[in-house]
Amino acid sequence: MCLCGTGRPGDSPSGIGNERPENPCTCAALDFGQHAAQPSGTAEGANVNFFEIVGPDQIFERTFERGVEDFTYACGTGTGSVVAVLTEKGLCSGKNVKSFHDRGDLLIDVVKDKGRITDLYLSGPAVIVAEGETGEIIG
């Protein structure tokens, strides 16, 4: 849901994205995300997911990530959680649900056994963003 109702061309369906030009939707969501990610009584905070159902089995989702204090480019855990809840509520099928992201779209499948979610499968682009080596663990 667009927070300000502008729906400007070029904006994401929700106005919630990683780019924040002059879009009041994104600024409002960022401000809300910063406050919601640090609820009272939690020292470490929490990630906050914003989503919009944009079509049958299609969502637009963004995660405000604690620690980063901004929207992430993609969060598989957040996206999987949103699709799992929407599936349980009957708002999507849980099969091949498409989630739109700036750096590539994800397809999510929810697997149920005896009425309970047992697995989530996410598929989409994977890109190496860093490389490194670890030393031997002395223990």
C-alpha positions in Angstrom: 0.0 0.0 0.0 1.4 3.4 -1.0 1.8 5.4 2.1 1.1 8.8 0.5 -0.9 7.9 -2.6 1.4 9.5 -5.1 2.1 6.4 -7.2 4.6 8.3 -9.3 5.8 6.7 -12.5 9.0 4.9 -12.0 8.3 4.2 -8.3 7.9 0.7 -7.1 4.2 -0.4 -6.6 4.5 0.5 -2.9 6.9 3.3 -3.2 9.1 1.3 -0.8 12.4 0.6 -2.4 16.2 0.9 -2.0 16.3 4.2 -3.9 14.9 7.2 -2.1 14.8 10.1 -4.6 12.0 12.6 -3.7 9.4 9.9 -2.8 7.5 10.7 0.4 6.3 7.0 0.5 9.8 5.7 0.9 10.8 8.3 3.4 7.7 7.6 5.5 8.3 3.8 5.3 12.0 4.3 6.2 11.0 6.4 9.2 8.5 3.8 10.3 11.0 1.0 9.7 13.6 2.7 11.9 11.1 3.0 14.8 9.5 -0.5 14.3 13.0 -2.2 14.2 13.7 -1.1 17.7 10.7 -1.9 19.8 11.0 -1.2 23.5 12.1 -4.2 25.5 14.3 -5.7 22.7 18.0 -4.9 23.0 18.8 -6.2 19.5 15.8 -5.0 17.6 14.1 -6.8 14.7 13.8 -6.7 11.0 10.6 -5.3 9.6 8.9 -6.4 6.4 6.7 -4.2 4.2 4.7 -5.9 1.4 2.0 -5.4 -1.1 0.1 -8.0 -3.0 0.4 -6.7 -6.6 -1.3 -9.6 -8.5 -2.2 -13.2 -8.2 0.7 -14.9 -6.5 2.8 -11.7 -6.9 4.1 -9.5 -4.1 6.3 -6.5 -3.8 8.3 -6.9 -0.5 11.1 -4.9 1.2 12.9 -5.6 4.5 14.1 -2.9 6.8 17.1 -4.6 8.4 18.2 -3.9 12.0 21.9 -3.1 12.2 21.9 -1.9 8.6 19.2 0.7 9.5 18.0 0.7 5.9 16.2 -1.4 3.4 18.1 -4.5 2.1 18.3 -5.4 -1.5 16.8 -8.8 -0.8 16.1 -10.8 2.4 15.2 -14.4 1.8 14.1 -15.0 5.4 11.8 -12.0 5.3 10.4 -12.8 1.9 9.8 -16.5 2.8 8.1 -15.4 6.0 5.7 -13.0 4.2 4.8 -15.7 1.6 4.3 -18.3 4.4 1.9 -16.0 6.3 0.0 -15.0 3.1 -0.3 -18.7 2.2 -1.7 -19.6 5.6 -4.2 -16.8 5.3 -5.3 -17.9 1.9 -4.1 -14.7 0.2 -1.7 -16.6 -2.2 -1.4 -20.2 -3.4 2.1 -20.8 -2.0 3.2 -22.2 -5.4 5.6 -20.2 -7.5 4.8 -16.9 -5.7 6.8 -14.2 -7.4 8.4 -11.5 -5.2 9.8 -8.4 -7.0 13.2 -7.1 -5.9 15.5 -4.5 -7.3 18.4 -6.9 -7.9 16.3 -9.8 -9.2 13.0 -11.4 -8.5 12.5 -14.5 -6.3 10.1 -17.4 -6.7 8.9 -18.9 -3.4 7.2 -22.3 -2.9 5.6 -23.3 0.3 5.5 -27.0 1.1 2.9 -28.3 3.5 2.5 -31.7 5.1 -0.7 -32.5 7.0 -1.7 -28.8 7.0 1.6 -27.5 8.4 4.3 -25.7 6.6 7.4 -27.9 6.5 9.6 -26.2 3.9 10.1 -23.0 2.0 12.0 -23.0 -1.3 13.3 -19.8 -2.8 14.9 -19.6 -6.2 16.3 -16.6 -8.0 19.5 -14.9 -9.0 22.6 -15.4 -6.7 25.6 -13.1 -6.9 28.8 -13.3 -5.0 29.3 -9.9 -3.3 32.4 -10.7 -1.3 35.1 -13.4 -0.9 37.3 -14.2 2.0 39.2 -16.8 3.9 39.0 -18.0 7.4 41.8 -19.1 9.6 42.0 -22.3 11.5 39.8 -22.4 14.6 41.9 -23.0 17.7 39.8 -24.6 20.4 
